[in-house]
Amino acid sequence: MYLASKDMADLFNDQRGINDDFSFYTVTDKASFSQPMGLFVRLNEDSGELLEAIANGAIAAVWDAEEMLPQYTPNYFPVFFTNDSAEAIKEIIKLYNEKLDGETNSKMEITNFKFSNKKLLNKNKQSYDIAVILEKLTNKMALNKDGRG
């Protein structure tokens, strides 16, 4: 079960672009990472440019509401606005983890989360929470791949 655009719409009230229902195969905070059917979450300037993320497969983005979107951003491109990108990542992972709870299909497709650890795994509590939730999700995904979950 993939993370879906409707899941994102439930989390983020402030959004623009098309609101069709589609799935995310990848969620990442690095524009340079390959992200087929990806959701790009820009944490800060080190995350890279939206144009690069789109070139690498991003089909939507989570963007800081205080930052201007680049002018080249297509009008139809889905953007979910947040006041705190790190908190947004935490909420996305938490929602996805809850979505997977109770799933019994051992061969289901799962969204791949790729984050740059140096940005998320620093010493503040919020980042620690993200790391813990992400570890639980990673363990769940490993069990699923082994056919035990």
Secondary structure, 3 states (H helix, E strand, C coil): CCEEHHHHHHHCCCEECCCCCCEECEEECCCCCCCCCEEEECCCHHHCCHHHHHHCCEEEEEEECCCCCCCCCCCCCCEEEECCHHHHHHHHHHHHHHHHCCCCCCCCCCCEEECCHHHHCCCCHHHHHHHHHHHHHHHHHHHHHCCCC
